[in-house]
């Protein structure tokens, strides 16, 4: 059961995502007009805002206790129910309630050509958005989205002014355009690299000084996070560590697996934390289904050095370079408490990945 009170604010019950439209007429059976819409995710409230004609009388009714609705949902997907309720005076209000109880039906996935975006697109039977696609036409065709999952990222080197604008547009401005599309939920795939290198323990609730963030990639991720937090409905931000899956680009681990003997630019003392595409995708679905929002570090329990991977998994003769990368100490207690798949160690994740990699 989900319960909500219609007053000047709308409070969503636990595990429920609501979209609300209030419409009414000044007399019974009279012409109806829409006035207010609002989006709420479990545990939060937002004010009802005007849409179209503004009605002082309707505002007055909404600011007083009008009614209490109680309804239950049992179907999967996106369910809509219409309930007529009597408000004070002669105004009749219509409450449109939507909830995502299993897997959302209309999911836009950006960055769907490769990597995690491609995996999510296939897993959720999503609608792909790729570089060069017409976002306006896509919005007109789809109308609204149960969820937008923003995975796209431009990782190319910036060498001139034109490339710099493309980099900014792909990694920051696109995020703002996506938040303007009609949607219920917005999932942004960020990175643990937004934490400054000198952070003792990286926690979701800590304040991050942009001036201490290293590199354009991490800076644009943090800027996009700010856009999502300010502009998106029902937002969820994931800060994953290195992700492993079928569609990933050739990182150092994949090169060691493919070639055996190889030369890397990274030092053997570089430390990584690994998670699987399938676990992160399952966690996204879990959050959409159960109304989870906020920021999550998505990481496994503990890091592992490249030198130890090469030795323990007999990956051949690897000539390491001098550049040292360290993931840092990522606090993953929040995500592991929410979803047990992330209680695995990085070593266990790599073992699973190698088994699948060798069977492909």
C-alpha positions, 0 to 999 in steps of 0.5 A: 500500500502507498499513502499520500496526503494532498496539501501544499506539498505532496509526500511520497510513501516508501518504495514509490515513485509518483507523478502527479497531475491535478486538474479541476473545474469550478463546478461539478461536471464543468470543463476541466483544466490541468494546473499542477504537476510535481515529481516525488521520489520516496522520502522527499517532497517537492512543491507543486508547481503551476503548469498552464493556467494558474488558479488562485482558488485551486492553489487555496484548495491544495494548501489545505488538507484536501484528502488522503488517498490509499491505493495498492499496485500489483502489476509490473512496469509503469502503472497509472491509476486515476482516482477522483477525490473531493476537495474542499469547496466545489473544486474537483481534483483528479490525481494521476499516480504512477509508480515503477514497481519492477523494470521501467518500460521506457529507458533512454540509455546514452553511450550505448555504442560500447562499454556499460551503456551498451550492456545496459541497453541490452539488459533493459531493452532500452532506447539508445542515444549515440553521438550525433543522434537528434535529441529533439527528434528522440524526445518528440518520438518518445514523449517521456521516459520512465528513466534516463541513464546517462553513461556517455563520456568523451575520453578523447585528448583535448588538443585544440579549441574546437576539440575543447568545445566538443569535449565540454559539450559531450561531457557537461552540456549534454547532461543539461540537455538530457535533464530537460527531457520529460522523465521520472528518474535520472541515473548518472554514471560518474566516477570515483575519480571525482575524489581528490587524490589526497582523500583518506577515505572517499565517502559519498557525503563529503564535500569535494573542492573542485580545485582539488580534483585532478584532470579534465575528465574528473572535473567534467564528471563533478560538474555534471553531477551538480547539474543532475542534482539541481535539474533532474527528477528522482536522481541517482548518481553512481560513482563506480570504480573500474568496470569489467564486462564484455563490451569494455575497451581494452584496459590494462587487465584486458591487454594482459589477458589477450596478449600474455606478454605485453608492455604497459604504461602503468606501473605494477604498483598501480592499484585498482578496484573492480566491479562487474557490469552485470552487478552494476546493471542489477543495482541500477534496476534495484534502485529504479524498482525500489525508489532508491536515490542519492549518491553511491560509491559503487566499488568492491571490498578492497583494491588489488595491484596490477603486479599481483594480478599478473602474478596470481593469474599467470598473465604472462611476462608483463613489462610495466611502465612508470605511471602509478594510478591508485584508486584510493580508499573507497568507502563502499559500505553504503552500496554493499549494505544496499546490494550484497553483490558488492561485498565481493573483493576485487580479486573475486571480481577479476576471477569471475571476469577472467572465467567469462573472458576465456569462455567468449 
